[in-house]
Amino acid sequence: MIENWDTDTLVDFLKEQNLKLDKNDLGILHKQKVDSQAFLKLTEEKLLAPPYNFSGMYILLVQELEKGIEKYSIDGNSISTIRQFPLKTYPLEDKELTTMYKRNKGRLGNMPCYT
């Protein structure tokens, strides 16, 4: 998933995480053309040193990434080690929606199949 994100997708994702990154911070990622593969390899030292020069608060970002990697037992060699989240199903509680579903399901079941 995240392995193939370009810089724009990565920046959009980071914006959504409420990490208190401002335009200058995100601009650094754009200027340096940091994509997801490069971002995942950043360490605390790299974030604080040139060309990035992020402030100390970005240590929190690294810590959050490390927690996620540890929590989901990600070894970094393959995305196949990342557990998939189970899908949840929800009962239909809307009477009209249930009626429409049953009616259309019946119609689809009666249609001939041409192969």
C-alpha positions, -999 to +999 in steps of 0.1 A: +000+000+000+021+028+013+052+015-005+040+029-039+029+063-029+043+093-048+052+125-030+018+141-034+000+111-020+024+109+009+020+146+017-019+143+015-017+114+039+005+133+064-019+163+062-048+140+073-028+127+103-030+160+123+008+159+129+010+197+131+030+198+099+029+233+083+033+242+046+070+247+050+074+212+064+054+196+037+072+218+012+105+202+023+092+168+014+081+181-020+113+199-027+134+168-018+109+146-038+104+123-008+081+094-018+068+068+005+097+044+001+122+071+010+100+084+038+098+049+054+136+048+055+139+082+073+154+080+108+153+106+136+188+116+126+179+121+090+148+141+098+168+165+120+198+169+096+201+187+063+184+187+038+153+181+059+161+202+091+128+193+108+124+204+144+124+181+174+087+176+173+091+153+144+107+128+167+070+120+175+064+112+139+092+087+139+079+072+172+044+068+158+058+050+128+079+027+150+048+019+171+028+010+140+056-011+127+059-029+160+022-033+166+015-049+132+048-069+132+060-053+099+095-065+090+100-042+061+107-069+036+072-075+023+038-061+026+024-096+028+033-096+065+008-068+072-024-082+085-055-072+066-083-057+085-115-078+086-145-064+068-176-058+089-211-064+077-240-045+089-277-056+090-302-037+069-325-019+092-342+004+068-375-012+057-376+005+023-340-004+015-346-040+026-376-043+004-358-028-026-328-052-020-351-082-019-371-071-050-339-065-071-322-096-059-352-116-071-352-099-104-315-106-110-320-142-100-346-147-127-325-132-155-311-157-180-273-161-181-257-159-216-222-172-218 
